[in-house]
Amino acid sequence: MALCCGLVSEKNVPVPLKSISVQLQVRGHVSSVRATLQYVNEEERPLEALFVFPLPAEAALCSFSATVGGQEIRGELRDKQTARDEYDDGVSAGRQVFLLEESDQSADVFRLSVGCLPAGGAATVSFTYSTELTVEEDGGLRYCLPAVLNPRYTPAAAGAGVPQVCSASVIPYSLSLSADVRSSVPIARLDSSCALEPLQFLDPQHTHAQVSLSAGHRFDKDVELLLYYVDPHQPSAVLEAGAATAPAGSLMADPLLMLSLYPEFPAAVMSSLTSHGEFIFLVDQSGSMDCPMHHGEGAQMRIESARDTLLLLLKSLPLGCYFNIYGFGSSFQAFFPQSVLYSEQTLQEALQRVKLMRADLGGTEILQPLQHIYRQACIPEHPRQLFIFTDGEVWNTRELLDLVRAHSSSHRCFSFGIGEGASTALITGMAKEGSGHAQFITGSDRMQPKVMQSLRFALQPAVEELCVDWRLPEGVSVELLSPPVRSLFQGQRALLYGRLRGQSSSESDGAVMIKYKLNNTPVTNQLQFTLTPAGDTGLTVHWLAARTLIRGLEQEERAGGDKAEALRSRIVELSVECGVSSSHTAFICTHTHSGETVKGPLLQRNIPVPQMMACHSAPRSRMMRMQAAPMARCLSGVMYREAKSARVSQPSAPVVLMECDSASAQEPDHQQDPLLQLVSLQSASGSWEISSALSAVLEKPEEELRKHTPAQADGPLWATVLSLLWLFSCKLQDRVEWQFVALKAAAWVRAQNQAGVAECVRSGNLLLDCQLTAETLGI
């Protein structure tokens, strides 16, 4: 079967997809989603339609059906190649046939092929998937229905990539969405990026609610729901009964346990953030980064937001660490030949180069800069922390994830998906394989708060010697289905799946303990749970557990070796047994009772996805110009080529050491953001100086600042205390962004051991009209 269908004609030919209806069921921390797509062939000839669409990377696709002429045909899982052959045979024979499969390149891209839809005919296709809801920085649980599948950049030498589909500024199909939410704890509220009907509570305890999209919704952006529970960090456990019709002893027949854990680290350990580490920032400079962060008024360009975020990150790093920055596109650039010690000199050099960063490096190729970074020797006693910023439009997701996993013992990886359409498989996968944390910046989200939360995680002590210990009644055991837990972060959820075996005649409760060490301090978190199955989850936990097992087997298979073929067979067997799609299986529906076959040559139609940003449809000539730009700009730099990797078929991209031309590095305009302006003035050690720029932020004449300098204080101490007072009094709501800037400043003040600190605080309160204590400032 061909990998792509033909493009829609330039003439105003109607496309067959008319509507999408989505029913969302949320049960605690997981969701089940049923999507129904209605097709109508308004053309005069039979056609074959292709709809390429994204799903969450870890979604368990668990059912597929088609309704033709009032008859529902349930899809069956087959070996993928067998299903493709059956689809081709059906199309050739003129039968109405439907194929739903996962992309070979990325687990978050699916393609639905609708074959032999007769002229004037109609068909309805439905599929169901389950997924874990991601946890946001403010404790909200996030569900996202993507409206866009951004084109994935594929180098010319790489051959076929992720299936592409045409985009359109006006989408000719409608969307309706309704959500039913149930939880063991009260629901506080539900927010959305789209207009919603009022939330309706269906019980006095507020544990059951329903909501739907407002009428007339245009599917021109992601539909994002943020669900907030009362006491969201409460650990929980759900025991789900098996399917009565499943074969005895199978995974679907046994009861499964899902644990939601929120580790609480001791305050004494968390109060001392590490000053050690090697911090590497890998920033996307491809052409697609020259798009707005969102399509609202006044939106920053993605590359501009990335530059501002790098400023905050660089100013927030602790003295004594090492760092480096890479920009990547079709080629990649390093600020320094290797990571350098963080000092005032290296900080200023890096800041000058940050100002030069533009979205001008062509396509999106992350693999080669990652390979280069991993070849660099780690620095003893400085754990490597890798931060990756990208809009996530790549073609070789699985190869990237395998590379990150192969080096997971030497670093932690924190990933950031920028803009709508970023690949969930790439962003969440890199963080998962690299024992880090993933963040998505969509809609009107600011990048800085989410990135600084991840920096806080990176500065936390690493969890060591982690183990899971079960306390169960006699006769009962648990087989852990989830991969080993390799990372825990304060306040972040960890989900575990377990298979319950045996029965207890007396006790009905169990417990699980998570044991680990932080800075050589033993820590134990415990959760009690009941052994009585819940009655309202259906088979959601089973499907998600099966998906977890299948993903683990797929990773083992890609590693190669003598067991690869046996692993493939086991993946297909488990996928068919549990009814959950995999990389080696596909759903197939064939309508065999229509009475007559469809005759005549088939038209081929792609169903367009929203054209979210104009840059995604840039002409090829523009892309070629963008790829040529870095060579013209960096001729003064030092260039060398990496050794050719055995894993990559195309030549290695050149890496350029970025030279800083002070004449071209214009000072960024932070006038609209006083916080960024203040942060840009801080030294690497944490102090400030009295200057005209500081007086502009504080909105006080420079002469007045100098005149009120306390007698027992020098200029830097006075300026630093004033800056802290301004942060705590004027920007307290943005504390997550400047927390490390303030911590470094407070440490610098304490290290001065000057007698004038108290007088600085008193005088500063009078000057800035605030009432803060030295204790509040941490000095």
N, C-alpha and C positions, 0 to 999 in steps of 0.2 A: 504494500500500500504506500502511495506517495506520502511524503512527509507534510506537504502543504497543498492546499487547494488553490485555484485561481483567485485573483483579486476581483473585487466588485467592479463592474463596468463603470466608466466615467459617466454614462447616461444615467438618468434618474430611475434606476431599476430598484423596485422595493426588495428588501431583504426579508427572509422568512420569519425571523424571530420577532414575535409581537409583544410578549410580556414575560416577566420573571416575578414569581411569587415566592417569598421566603417565610417560613415559619420557624422561629427560634425558640427552643426550650432550654432554659438554664436551670440546672440543679446544683446549687452551691457553687463549685469552682469549675464545673464542666458544662458543656452545652451540646445539644443535638440540633442539627440544622437540616430542614427539608426544603429543597429548592425545586420549583416547578417551572418549566420553560415551555411556552406555547408557540408552536410553529404553524404558519399558514403559508402555503405556496400560492402566491397571487400571480404567478407567471403562467405562460401558456404551454410550458414544457415541464416535464419532470426535472427535479434538481437534486443535487447532493450538496448539503450545507455543512460547514465546519465552524464550530464555536470554540475558540481557545480562551480559557479563563483561569484565574488564579484561585487557589484555596490555601488556607494556612498550611505551613510546611508539615506540621505534625498531625494534621487532620486524618481521621480514620474514615475513609470513604466506604460505606457499609451497605448501601442498597442502590439499585438503579432499576427503573421501569419505564415503559413507554405505553401510551394509550392511543390506539388508532381505531377509528370507527366505533368508539364506545367500549372497546375491549382492551384491558390492561395486560401487557406482556411483561412479566418479571424478568429482569436481566440475570444472567448467570455468569459467574466468574470462570474464566478459562485462562490457561497459559496464554500470555500476550500474543505470541506469534500465531497460535491456533485461532485466537479470537480475530486477529487481523485477516487471516486467510478466510475464515468464515464470513467476515464482513465483505471482503472482495468478491467471494463466490456469490453472496446474496445480491450485491449490487449488479454483478454480471448477469445474474438470473432474473433481474427485475423485481426482486423482493424488497419490501420495506425493512430496512435493517438499521440498527443503531449501535454505535461503538463508543465506549467511554474509557479512556486510558490516561495514565500518568505519563508525563514527558520522560523520555529517556535521559534527559540532561538535568532536570530539576524537579524535586519532589513537590514543589508548590505550583506547578503548571499542569493543567489537565486539558484534554481536547475531546470534544464531543462531535462525532461524525454522524450526520443524519443522511442516510442513503435512500434514494429512490422515493422521494416525496412526490406524489403525482400532482399534475397540474390541478389547481383548485383544492388540493387535499390539505388536511390538518393533522397535526400530531402533537401530543403533550408528553414531555419527557420530565421525569422526576428523579432526583437522587438525594441521598441522605448522608451526611457526614457528622462525626462527633469530634470535638476538639477541647483542649484545655484552654481556659481563659487566662490571658497573661495578666500579671500584676504590675500596675503602674506605680510611679514613685510616691503618689499620695494615697496608696492603698486601694485604689479602684481596680476592678476587674474589667479588662478590655476585650470587647468583641468587635471585629472589623470585617465587613463585607466589602472586599475590594471592588472598585468600579473600573480599575485600569490594570491592564497588563502591559507595562512598559516594554518596548522592544529591548531584547537582551543583546548586547554587543557581541558579535561573533567575528573574530579575525578571519580574513579571507582564506588563510591557509588551513583553517580548522575544519572546514567542511560544514555539514548541516548542524545547526544548533537548535535552540528552543524554537518550536513552531511560531512563526510570525503571523500576525493578523492585521488587517488594515485598521486605521483609526478614523474617527469621524467626530466633528465638532458638535453635531446634533445626532443623538442616539435615537433610532426609530423604534425602540421598545420601552415599555414602562416597567416600573418596579414597585412592588408592594411588600411590606415587611411587618410582621407582628411578632411580639416576644412574650413568652410566658415564663415568669421567674418564680422559683420556689427555693427556699433556704431554711436551714434549721435556726438561723439567727435573723433578726429583723432587717428588712431592706431600708436603708436610710434614704437613698435617692437614686435616680437614673438620669444621666446626662447624655447628650448626643451632639455630634457635629451637624446633624440635620434636624429639621423641624419635626417634632413629635406631637402626637395627641397627648392629652393629660394622662399621667400615670394613674392607673386604677388599682387600689388595694382591694383584695378579695377576702381578706380575713382581718379580724381586729388586731392580731399580733403583727401585722405588716410583714408576714413571711411569704406571702403569695401575692403577686402583682402581675398586671398585663399592660402592655403599651404597644403602639403601632406608629409607623411613619405617617405624617400628615399627608392628606390627599394631594395629588399633583406633584409628587416628588420627581425631580429630574435626576436621573442616575449619572450626574456629572462629577461626582466626587465619592470617595469612600464613605460608606455608612458606618460610623463608629459609635458604639454604645459603651458608656462607662458606668459600671454598676458598683454602688457603694453599699456595703453592709455595715451595720452597727458592730463595733469591735471586729474589724476585718482581719486582724492578725490572730484570731483565735484558732488554734489547731483543731482539726476535725478529722473524722474517719467515717467512711461509708462502706458497708458490706452489702454487696449486690448479689442476689440469688442468681443461679445459673438458669439457662433455658431448659424448660421441661422436655422439649423435643430433641435436645442435643444428645448425641451418643454418650453413654455413661463413661466417665473417665476422661472425657475430652475437656479442653480448656473452656468451651462455652457451657459445659454442664456443671462445672464446679463453681462454688461461690467465690467471688473475688473481692479483695479489700483495696480501697484507695485511701491513702493517708495524705492529708494536707498539713505539712509541718511548717511552723514559723520559728526558727531558732532564736533564742534570746541570749546574747552574749553578755558575760559579766561586765558591769560598768567599769570596773578597775582595769580590765583588759582593753576596753574600747576607748578609754580616755587617753591612751598613749598610742597615737597613730605612728606608723613607722616612718623613719626618715631615710630608709634605704630603698633601693629599687632602681631598675633601668626602665624608663618610660619611653616607649616608641610610639609615635603618632603617625599613622598611615592615612593620608588624606586624598580623596578622590578629586582629581583635577580634570576629569574628562569633560567633553563638551556639554553633557547633560547637566552638569553642575551649574551651568549658566542659565538656570531656570529659577523662577520664583519659588520660595518655600511653600506658598499656597496661592490660590487664585483670587484672594481678597485684595482690597486696596492697601497700598503701602507695603506689600510683602518684600522682604529682603531676597536677594538672590542667594541660592544655596551656598555658593562659594564665599559670599560676603559673610554669611552666618558662620561658616566654617572658620574664617579668619578671626572673627570676634571670639569664637569659642577657643581657638588656639591661644589667643591672648590671655584669656582667663586661666586656661590650663597651665600655661608656662609660668604665669605669676603665682599660681597656687602650688607649684612643686616645692618640696622641701629641700633646704640646703643639704648637700652631701649626697644627693642622688645623681644619676646619670640620665641623659635623654638624647633623643634624635628625632627628626621629622622627615618623612618621605612624602612626596607628592607623586601620584601615579595616574597614568592614562594608557596610551599605547606604549609609552616609555615611562621611566620613573626617575625621580630626582631625589638625591639625599642632601640634607642641609650640611651634614658633616660626614667624613669617610667612615667613622664609627661613632658610637655614642660617646658623648663628652660629659665631663663633670659639670654639674650645674653651678654656675657662678655668675657674677654681674656681667663679665665679659661675654660668656657664651650665651647668656640670656639676651643681651642686646643684639648680638649677631643674629640669633634666631628670630627675634622680633622684626629686624630689618628685612629678613628674607620672607617672613610671613606676609608682609605688605606686598610682596611681588607675586604672590600666588594668584593665578588666574585659572579659569576653566578652559584651558587651551592645550591640553595634552591628548586630544583625540578620543579614542575609544576607551572602554573600561576593561583593563586587564590587571587583575589583582595577583594572579598566580606568581608571576616572576618577581615582583618586589617582595612577596612573602618568602619565596625561596631564597632570595638574597639575604633577608633579615635572619632567617633560620640558619643560614651558613655562618653568620657572625657568632663568634664565641661569646657565651654568656659571661657576665662579670661576677666574680666570686662575691658572695654575701649581698648581692643586689638582684633580687628576683626580677625577672623580665615581665613587664606589664605592657601588652600590646593593645593600642586603641585604633580601631579601624572605622573610618568615616566614608560612607559611600551611598549613592542612591540605588545601589544593589542591582544594577542591570548587567549581569554577566551571563555567560552561556555555559560555563563549565563548573557549576556549583558543586557537584559531587567530588570532582578532583580537588577543589579548594578545601572542602571539608576533610577529605582524607589527609591532605597535607597538614592541616591544623591539628588533627588528631594524632598524627605521627610525631608531633613535637609538643604534645600536651604536657609532658613531664617537665618541660623546661620553661614554661611561661603560662600566663593567664591572658585570655583574649576577651576584650570588651568591644562590642560591635554596635554600630549606630546606622540605622536605615533612615535616609533623608528623603522626605517627600513621599507622596502617594505612589504606590506601585513598586516600592522597594521589595526585593525578594525576601519573603519570610524564611524560605529554606536557607538562604545564604546568611542572613543576619542572625537568626536564632541558632542556626547550625554552627556557625563559627564560635559563638559564645558558649554553646553547649559543649562542643568538642574541646574548646580551650579553657574550660572550667571558669568562665567569666560570666558576664551579664550582657543581655541584649536590650537595646532601646530603639524605639521607632519615633521619629519626629515627623508628624503629619499635621495637616490643617494649619491652624494658627499656633501650634506648639512652638515654644522657644527651645532652641537646641541647648542653651547653656545650662538650665537647671537639670536636665536629664544627664548631660555629660558630667556635671559636677557630682551627681549622685554616684555615677560609676567610678569617678576618681575616689570618692569616699570608700567604695568597696575595695578599690585597688590598694588603698592605704591601710585597710584593715589587715590584721594579722591573718595569714593563711591558716586554714583548718588543716590539722594533721591527725593521722592515726584514727580516721573516722570509721566507725562500725555501727551496725544496726543490730540490736539485741531484742529478741521477742520474749515476752512473758505470757505463756498460753496454758490453758488447762491441760491436764493429762489426756492424751489421745488426739490432740489437735496440733497441727503443724502448719507453717506458712512457707511457701516457696516464693522467694522474692523474684518478681518478673522484671522489675526495673533494672537498668544497668547500675553499677556501683555509684553511689553519691560521691562525687569528687570535689565539690565546692559548696560551701554554705556562706551566706551573707546575712548580716544583721537585718531582721525585718523582712527578708525575702522568703517566699514560699518554696518548699521542696515537695514535689508529689512523688509518692511511692505506690507501686502496684504489687499486690501479693496474692497468691493462690492458696486458698484455705483448704486443707485436707483433714479428714477425720471428723469426729464428733465428740462432744463432752456430755456426759449424762447429768452433770450437776452444774458446774460453773458456766456462766453466760457472758463473761467479760474477759478481755485480754488487754495487753499493754505492749507498747513498743518503746524502746529507749534508743536515742541517738547519742552516741558517745564520741567525743573527739577532744583534741588538745588545741588551745590557743595560747601562744607564747609559753608553752610548757605548762599551762594551767588546765587541768582536767575539767571538762564540762559535760553535763548530762542533761538532755531534754527528754521528757517523758510524755506520752499520750495514752490515755485509757480509751478503749473502744468496746462496743458491744458486739457479740457474736450473732446477734439477730439480724437477718438481712433486711435492708430497707425495701419499701414497696413501691417507690415512685421513680426509680432511675431507669427502668427498662433494661437495656443491655449496654448502656453507654460506657460503663466502666469496663465491661468485657471487650468492647470494640477498641477502646483506647489502650488497654493492656495488650491486646493482640497486635495493635499497631506498634507498640513499643518493642515487642518481641521481634516483629518482622523487620523493623529498622535496624535492630542489633544484628540480625542475621545478614541483612544487606551490606552492612559495614564489613562484617567478616568476609563475605564473598568478594567484595571489591579489593580486599587485601591480597587476594590471589592465593596460590598454594594448591596442594593436592585435593583439598576438600571443597574447592569452589563449586564443582558440579553437584556434589551432594548437598551443599548449602542452598544452591539454586532450587533443587528439587524440594528441599524442606520448606523454603519460602513459598513456593507454589502450593504445596500441600497445606501449610498453615493458613495461607490466604484463602484458599477455597473452603477449608474446614470452618473458618471463623467468619467468612463472608466479608473480609476486609481487603481492599485493593492493595496491590504492592507494585514494585517496579517491574515485576515479571508476570503480572496478571492484568486482565482487563475485563470489563463488563460488556456483554454482548446481548442484544435483544433482536430477535427475528420474528417478523409478523408473517406467519405462514397460512393464515386463514382468510386472506383478502379476496379469494375467488379468482383473481386474474393477476398476472404480472404487469409491472409498469413497463411500458414500451417507449421507444424513442431515445435519442441521445440525451444524456444528462447535462444540464447546466451545473456549474460549480460556483458556489457562493461562500465567501467568508463573512461571518457576522462581525461587524465592527465593534471595537471597544472605544470608550471615550478618549478623545485626544486631550489629555489633561494639560499638557504644556506644549507650546509650539515647537520647542527645541527637539522633541522626540521625533518629529517628522522632518528634521533638517535634511536638505538635499545632500547627496553623496559628495558633491563638489565642496560643500561647506565642511563636511567631515574631513575631507582630504586636506583642506586648508588648515583645519585645527591640528591635524597630526603633524603638519610641517612647521607649525608655529614655534614649538619649543626649540627646534634646531636653530632657527634664526635668532632666537632670543638668548640662547645659552652658548654661543660660540666661544665666549671667553671662559667658559667653565672647563673643568677637567672631565673627560669622558673616557669610560672604559666599558668593555663588554663582559658580561658574565659568561662563565663556562656553560656550554650547552648541557641542559639537563636531560637525563635519559627519559624523564616522564613527559617531556614536551616535544612535540613534533616540529613546531615552528622555531625559527631562530630566536635567541634570547634578545629581549629588549635592552637597549643601552641605558645605563644609569648615569645621570649627570650630577656632579657636585655643584650645587647651586651657588653661583657667585653673586654677591650683593653689590649692586651699583647704588650708592647712596643718593646719587642725583635723581635716579628714577624711582626710589622708594619713598613715595610721598606719604606724609603723615596721614593716617586714616582719620576721617572726620567723625569723631566721637561726640561732637557737640550735641547731637540729639540724644545721647545716652551718657549722662554724667557718671553713672557707675563705671562704665567701661573707661571713661576718661580718667577717673580716679585710679582705677586698677592699673592703667597703663603707666602711671607715674610712680608706682611703688618699685623699690629696688629689690634685687634678688634676696637681700638679707631680711626684707620685711619693712623697711623704714620709708618715710617720705621726706622731702625737702620743701621748705617754703618757696613758692614760685608763683608766677602769674597764672600758670595753668591750674595749680591747686586753688588759688584764690577764685578762679572762674567757677570751679566745681562747688566750692563752699559759698559762693556768691558774697564774698567779702573782699574789699580792696586789699591788695598785697601789703600796702603800707600799714593798714590796720592790723593785719595778722602779725607783722613784725613788731609793731608797737606794743601788742599785748603779750609778747613772749615773756613767761615768768622768769624772774631773776635767776632762779636755780636750775633752769633748763636751757639746753642749747636748741638750735633750730630744728634738727631732725627729730628730737624727742617731742617738741611742741607740735610739729607738723604731723607726726605719727598719731599722737593722742587726738588731735583735731580730726584726722581722717577716720579714726575708730569711732569717735563721737558721731560723726556725720553718717557713717554706715549704720550704726545702731539706732539712730534717731530718724533718719530719712529713708533708709532702704531696708528696714527690718523685714518687709514682706519678700524681699529677694535674698534672704540670708543664705539659702542653699547655694547661691551663685558665688557669694563672697566669703563663705565660711573659712576657707583655707587661707585666703588673703588676710583675714582678721586674725586667725590663729598664728600665722607667721609674724604679723605685726606685734601681737601681744607678747610672743616669745622674745622678740627683739627688745621691746620695752623692758621686760623683766631682766633681760641680760645686761642692760645698761646700769642697773643698780643705782640710779640717780635719785637724789632726795627730792627733786622737783616734780615727781609724778603726780602726787596729790594736788599740788597747786595747778598743774597743767589741766587736770580734770575739772577743778573748780572754775578756772578761768575760761576753759573751753565751753563749759555749760552755759556761762554767762554770755559768751560771744555768739554761740550758736542757738541760744534760747532752748536748751534742753535740760533734763534732770537725770543724769546717769551717774552710776557709781563706778569706781575703779574695778570692783568685783564683777559688775556686769560686763565690762570691757575685757575681763580676763587678765588685768595687769596689776 
